[in-house]
Amino acid sequence: MVKAYCVKCKKSVEMKEPKKVKLKNGKPATKGTCPKCSTKVFRIGG
């Protein structure tokens, strides 16, 4: 599982439904949601 920082929960959480995306500059990133509060979380670099 991929971890990301949730701003609302103020801690690092396991991403729910992680999805690989590519930024405008071509670098990889991962988008997902927080399993506790359903806020969108984002992590740069795979």
N, C-alpha and C positions, 0 to 999 in steps of 0.2 A: 504494500500500500504506500501511497505517496502522502507525505506530511506537508502541511502548509500552516501559516499563522492566521488564525481567525481574529479579526480586529474586534468583533463584538464580544467574543468569549475571552479575549485577551490571553490566548494560549495556543500552542501548537496542537493541531488536530489531524487525524487521518482523514483524507479527502474522501467524500462520498461521490461516486460516479465520476472518477477522474477522466479527463479527455485531453489528449495531446493536441496542442495548437502550435502555430508558428507565428512569431512576431513579424512586424513589418520589415525588420532588418534581417530576417531569416533565422534567428535564433529560436531554439525550441522552448516551449513553456507548457504548463499544465493548468487547466481550469477544472474546478469542481465546486462542491458545496460542503458546508460544515454539517456533520451529522447531528449536532445538537440544536443549532438555531437556524439552519437552512440558509445562512448567509453565503454569498459567493466568495470563494477563496481562490487564490492564484499563486502559482509558484513559477519563477523564471528558471529555466534550465532543466528540461526533462522532467 
